[in-house]
């Protein structure tokens, strides 16, 4: 994509974040679409494949953890940038199926540089489908320490019941009961949509309608 403006899909449950980023990237010449969660993002991807996916991790219904795991397996050609305020640093957090990571509290400048680098082809893809854990929501209806979930084997595509503990962001592994394939998985606590979730752009936030700070 060296001489083309990459097509972006921005996924975030916070409307202000979607509006801010879409306005800025549109002014930079990028075709931009937005989605409010993982399910909506998959619908957008079915309609048209983006070049770059910018996704928040903590979202209700289908989180970014789950979405990126699906994308790495089904659409590995999409360059993925994960964003979150729950992790720090520039490295992609362990187990997250992304090519780059943007810490929201550090401002938007780093995110714009990641998009520019990916558009120019100056990037190195991170991880493979085989090394990507399956992220599953750990729903609990009682006070027990474990719960049963259905885990789908990426090799034979059959599902089986598995007992999992609390969402601890630790990568676990188990063998498929049908074909014996080793499956890496992690659990994530579903976000409560009733709780506020704010986008943090930090000191370098660019007001909607302006791209002076990122030119």
N, C-alpha and C positions, 0 to 999 in steps of 0.2 A: 504493500500500500504506500510506496514512497511518495508519489505525487498526487495522491487522492486524499480527500477528507474522509476520515473513517466514519462509518455509521455507528452511532452510539445508542445504547439502551441503558437508561438510568433507572435503577430499582431502589426505591426508598418509601417507607410507609409515612414519612413526614412530608406533607404537601409543600411546605416552604422549601425543603431541600430539593425536591423535584423541580419546582419552579425556578429557583436560583440557578441550579446547574444547567437546566435545559436552556434558559435564556442566555447564559454565558457561552455555552458551547455552540448554540445556534449562531451567535454573533461571530464566533470564531470560524464559522463556515461548515460546521459538522451537521449532517442530518441527525436529528435527535428524536427518540421516542422515550416514553416514561412508563413505569409500571409501579403499582403500590405494594406488591409483595411477590413472592416466588411464583404463585399460580398465575398471576397476571403476566409476569415476565415470560413464562413458558408459552402463553398464548401469543404474545408479541413475537417470540422467536419462531413459532410455527408459521406465523404470517410472513415474516422476513427475518433472515439471519443477520444480526448486527456484527460489525467487525470487533467492537469493544463493548464489554458489559461492565458497568460500574454499579456495584451492588452493596447496599448496607447488609450487615449480618443479622442484626436483631430486628425481626419483623414478625407480626402476628400471622396466623394462618400457615404460611410456609416461609420459614426463615431463610436467610441468605446461606447459612450453613448447608441446609438441605438443597437449595437451588444450585449452588455451585458444584456440589457433588454430582448432581444430575447432569449439569452442563459439561463437566469434564468427561463424563462417560458417553454422553449422547452427541455433544457438539464440541469436540475438543479443538476445533479450528477457531473458536471464539476466544479472543484475548480477554482475560478476566481481571478486573481490579476490585478487590474487596475493600470496603470502608467500615470503620467502626470506632467508637469511642471507648470500647471495652478492652482494647489491646493497645499496647504502646510500642513504639519503635517503627523501623522501616521494613523489617523482615516480615514475610508472610507467616502468620501464626501457624504452628504445627498442626497438620491435619486439615487445614482449610484449602480447598481446591481453587487457588487463585494464582495468577502469574505475578501480581504485585499487590501491595497493601498500603492503604492510606489511613493514617491515624487522624481522625476528624478534628481533634483539638489542635492540630499543628497548622491549621489554615489550609487554603485551597491551592497555594502555589505548587506544592508537591504533586497534587493530583493532576494539575494541568501538565506538568512536566512528564508524568507517567503516560498521559494520553498522547502527548507529542512524540514521545519516544516510541510508543507502540505504533503510531501512525507512520513513523519514518522507518519502521522495521528495525529499530535499534533496541531490541529486547531479546531476552532469553526465556523461552518457555519454561515454566516451573512444574515439575511433577508429571506423572503419567496417570492414565485411568486406573492402571493396576495398583498404583500406590495410593490412590485416593480413598479415604474411608467413607463409608456410608453414614450420613448423619440422620438420626431418627429421633423424633420427639418422644420424650418419656412422660406420658400422661399418667397421673395417679388419681384414683378416686378415694383412696383411704390413706392411713398413716403408715402403711407398710414401707419397708426400705427398698423393695423391688417391685417391678411390674412386668407383665408379659406384653411383648410386642411382636409384630410380624416382620421378619427380616427376609428380603428377597435376595437370592443369590445372583450376582451379576454374570455368573458363568452359565448355569443351567436354567436360570430365570424362575426357579421354583421357590415358594415362600415357606417358611417354617417359623414356629413360635420360639421365642427366646426370652429368657428372664434377664432384665437389665436393672442396674442400680440407678442412683440419682445422676442428674446431668453434671458431669465433673470435667468435661472437655478433655478427658483422657482417651487416647486411642486404644481400643480393645480389639481382640481378635477371637474368632470362633470358626469352626469348620462347618461347611454346609452339610446337613444331615443326609443329603441325597447324593451329591457328587464328590464331597470331601474337599472342595475348594476352600482355601483359607480366606476368610472375609474379615476385613478391618472395618470397625464401626465405632461410632461415638454417639453419645446422647446429648441432646440440647433441650433445655427447659423451654416450652412454648411461651412466647411473650404474651403478657396480658394486655389485650388491646385497650382496656380501660385505663391503663397507666400511661402517663405522658411520656413521649419519646421525642427528644429534641435533637435537631441537627446542630452540631457545633462546628463552626467554620473558623473560629479563633480570630486572632488579631489581623490576619491577612484576608479576611472575608471581603469579597468583592460585591458591592451593592448590585441588585438586579439592574440590567440595562447598561452596565459598564464593564469593559474588559481592559481598562488602562493598566491595571496592576499585573496582567498576565500577558501582555503583548511582548 
